[in-house]
Each structure stands twice: as C-alpha cells, then as structure tokens.
Amino acid sequence: VMSPASGAGGVTSVPIGIACGTDCTETYDSGIRVILTRYAAVGYVLGNWSGGGCSGTADTCTVTMNAVKTVTSNFTARPDLIVSAPTSLTVSPTSAKRGTTIVAFPAWTIKNQGTAIAGGFHSGLYLSLDSNITSADILLREYNDPSGLAVNGTSPRNGFNFIIPIGTPTGTYYVGFLA
C-alpha cells in the first residue's frame, strides 16, 4: 500500500503494479523484492520515505514482501521564483565603455509560482556574453528582499542604473535578470 501526498508526486513499482497517484495498492507474493521509484510534481521536491522498511530521501526504496506493508512517500512544497522580464529593454546608451553608467528601463516583476512561501531571496541584474543568464555571469546589481514572497505573490522592480565594471572584457553583451 502506497500513500503519497495528493498531487505532490507519484510512485511506481518494479515489478509493475503500483502507479500511485491512481493505483496505490498491489498484492505481491511473499519473498518478492519490490523496487519503488518516486517522482515529485512541479512545485514539489522529494521528502522522506517512511514505513515498510523505507527511510531517507533517495528516489528509490526496495521492500521485501513478507507481510502486509504500508509505505509513505512524502513530498515537500517549494518556492519557484521566476522573473517576468519586459519584452523589450531600453538601455541608454546602447554602446558604452567600462566604467560608464547605463540607465535601463522598463520595470520587471519577480513572481513565486511555486507551492510554498519563499523566504528571503535576492535577485540580480547580470551582463552575459550569451542569452543564458546564470550566476556565473557579471553581476551588475543585486536586490535583496528579506521579507520573502507568498505563493503567487509578486515583487515589482523599477527601472535601474548600473555601471559597467572596469574589468569587463570588450564585447557584445546581454542584460538579464536572475532570481
């Protein structure tokens, strides 16, 4: 018998029989080893296993059938911050040297599309040589929000100024946001 939190994920088995979400009970012969594998739904992460000899946070658990067993897979809600960037970003001037102050408009919004409250978080404005903005890119400006963000909550940001760092190599850059 499997018992996952509703809507938070699911569990499957080898040998087949359990497809929990829809079928959480199966009869197996004594001595059979059943490998349970779980997956988290969007907005959740794997929590602990419990019961039937299962424990820990691994993706899988093996149960040897020698009696009726009930196994529970717990899932934990998590925040998921996204940046709703403007469709077009006006940067002035469009070409500049290191040490130059740049003014960028319009505003953008950070939204928690996850299933749990986000604790304090930070977001940043980055310069990148490609369109894939990561924390390894050049941080231009960081915004800290110690109050956190509710589920489906938003945190607007206004236009901003930044200075191109003195050590920035010459090149063509993307300006991007990361939360």
C-alpha positions as CSV (number, residue, x, y, z in Angstrom):
1,V,0.0,0.0,0.0
2,M,1.5,3.4,-1.0
3,S,0.4,6.7,0.5
4,P,1.8,9.8,-1.3
5,A,0.6,13.3,-0.6
6,S,-2.2,14.1,-3.1
7,G,-1.0,16.0,-6.2
8,A,2.6,16.3,-4.9
9,G,4.1,13.4,-6.9
10,G,3.7,9.7,-7.6
11,V,5.3,6.3,-7.1
12,T,5.8,3.4,-9.5
13,S,7.0,-0.1,-8.9
14,V,9.1,-2.9,-10.3
15,P,7.6,-5.5,-10.7
16,I,4.8,-3.5,-12.1
17,G,1.6,-3.0,-10.2
18,I,1.9,0.3,-8.4
19,A,1.3,3.5,-10.3
20,C,0.4,5.6,-7.3
21,G,-1.5,8.7,-7.9
22,T,-4.1,6.3,-9.4
23,D,-3.3,2.8,-8.2
24,C,-1.6,2.7,-4.7
25,T,-2.3,-0.9,-3.7
26,E,-0.9,-4.2,-5.1
27,T,-0.6,-7.8,-3.9
28,Y,2.8,-9.4,-4.3
29,D,4.0,-12.9,-3.4
30,S,6.0,-13.4,-0.2
31,G,9.7,-13.0,-0.7
32,I,9.3,-10.7,-3.8
33,R,11.5,-7.6,-3.7
34,V,9.6,-4.6,-4.9
35,I,11.5,-1.5,-6.0
36,L,9.5,1.7,-5.5
37,T,10.6,4.7,-7.5
38,R,9.1,8.2,-6.9
39,Y,8.9,11.5,-8.7
40,A,7.9,14.9,-7.5
41,A,5.3,17.0,-9.3
42,V,6.1,20.5,-10.4
43,G,6.4,22.7,-7.3
44,Y,7.5,19.9,-5.0
45,V,10.7,18.1,-4.1
46,L,11.2,14.6,-2.6
47,G,10.8,14.4,1.1
48,N,11.3,11.3,3.3
49,W,10.2,7.7,2.8
50,S,8.6,6.0,5.8
51,G,7.1,2.6,6.6
52,G,7.8,-0.8,5.2
53,G,11.5,-0.6,5.9
54,C,11.9,2.6,3.8
55,S,13.5,5.7,5.1
56,G,15.7,8.5,3.8
57,T,15.3,10.8,0.8
58,A,16.5,8.6,-2.1
59,D,14.5,8.3,-5.3
60,T,14.0,4.6,-4.8
61,C,13.3,2.2,-1.9
62,T,13.4,-1.6,-2.0
63,V,10.8,-3.5,0.0
64,T,11.0,-7.3,0.6
65,M,7.5,-8.6,0.9
66,N,7.0,-10.9,3.9
67,A,3.8,-9.2,5.3
68,V,1.3,-6.5,4.5
69,K,3.3,-3.3,4.4
70,T,2.4,0.3,4.1
71,V,5.0,2.7,2.6
72,T,4.6,6.5,2.6
73,S,6.4,8.9,0.3
74,N,6.4,12.4,1.5
75,F,6.9,15.4,-0.8
76,T,7.8,18.9,0.2
77,A,6.3,22.1,-1.3
78,R,8.9,24.5,-2.6
79,P,9.0,28.1,-3.9
80,D,9.8,28.7,-7.5
81,L,10.8,32.3,-8.4
82,I,10.5,33.4,-12.0
83,V,11.4,36.8,-13.5
84,S,8.8,38.3,-15.7
85,A,11.1,40.5,-17.8
86,P,10.0,43.2,-20.1
87,T,9.5,42.1,-23.8
88,S,11.9,44.9,-24.7
89,L,14.5,46.5,-22.6
90,T,15.7,50.1,-23.4
91,V,19.3,50.6,-22.5
92,S,20.8,54.1,-22.8
93,P,23.4,54.5,-24.1
94,T,23.4,51.3,-26.3
95,S,27.2,51.3,-26.6
96,A,29.4,52.2,-23.7
97,K,32.9,51.8,-22.2
98,R,33.9,50.2,-18.9
99,G,33.0,52.5,-16.0
100,T,30.1,54.1,-17.8
101,T,26.7,54.4,-16.1
102,I,23.9,52.8,-18.0
103,V,20.2,53.6,-17.5
104,A,17.8,50.7,-18.3
105,F,14.0,50.7,-18.5
106,P,11.3,49.4,-18.1
107,A,10.4,47.6,-14.9
108,W,10.2,43.8,-14.3
109,T,8.5,41.6,-11.8
110,I,9.5,38.6,-9.7
111,K,6.7,36.0,-9.1
112,N,6.6,33.0,-6.8
113,Q,4.9,30.4,-9.0
114,G,5.8,27.6,-6.5
115,T,3.7,25.8,-3.9
116,A,5.4,27.2,-0.8
117,I,6.3,30.7,0.6
118,A,9.7,31.9,-0.5
119,G,11.8,33.0,2.4
120,G,14.1,36.0,2.0
121,F,15.5,36.0,-1.5
122,H,17.7,38.0,-3.8
123,S,17.6,38.9,-7.5
124,G,20.2,40.3,-9.7
125,L,20.9,42.0,-12.9
126,Y,23.7,40.4,-15.0
127,L,25.8,41.0,-18.1
128,S,26.2,37.9,-20.2
129,L,28.0,37.1,-23.4
130,D,25.1,34.8,-24.3
131,S,21.3,34.8,-23.8
132,N,21.6,32.1,-21.0
133,I,21.8,34.3,-17.8
134,T,23.4,32.5,-14.9
135,S,25.0,33.5,-11.6
136,A,28.4,32.9,-13.2
137,D,27.8,36.0,-15.4
138,I,28.9,39.5,-14.4
139,L,26.7,40.7,-11.5
140,L,25.8,44.4,-12.1
141,R,23.3,45.0,-9.3
142,E,21.7,42.8,-6.6
143,Y,18.4,43.3,-4.9
144,N,17.7,41.7,-1.5
145,D,14.2,41.1,-0.3
146,P,14.4,39.7,3.3
147,S,10.6,39.6,3.7
148,G,10.1,36.8,1.3
149,L,7.3,36.2,-1.2
150,A,3.9,34.4,-0.8
151,V,2.7,31.7,-3.2
152,N,1.6,33.6,-6.4
153,G,3.0,36.8,-4.8
154,T,4.8,39.3,-6.9
155,S,7.6,41.7,-6.2
156,P,7.9,44.6,-8.8
157,R,11.2,46.2,-9.6
158,N,11.6,49.6,-11.3
159,G,13.9,50.9,-13.9
160,F,17.5,50.9,-12.8
161,N,21.0,52.3,-13.3
162,F,24.2,50.2,-13.4
163,I,27.9,50.8,-14.1
164,I,29.8,48.6,-16.5
165,P,32.6,47.1,-14.3
166,I,36.1,48.3,-15.1
167,G,37.4,44.7,-15.7
168,T,34.7,43.8,-18.2
169,P,36.1,42.5,-21.4
170,T,35.2,44.2,-24.7
171,G,32.2,42.5,-26.4
172,T,28.6,42.4,-27.1
173,Y,26.5,41.6,-24.0
174,Y,23.0,40.6,-23.0
175,V,21.4,42.2,-19.9
176,G,19.4,39.7,-17.9
177,F,17.7,39.1,-14.6
178,L,18.0,36.1,-12.3
179,A,16.0,35.4,-9.1
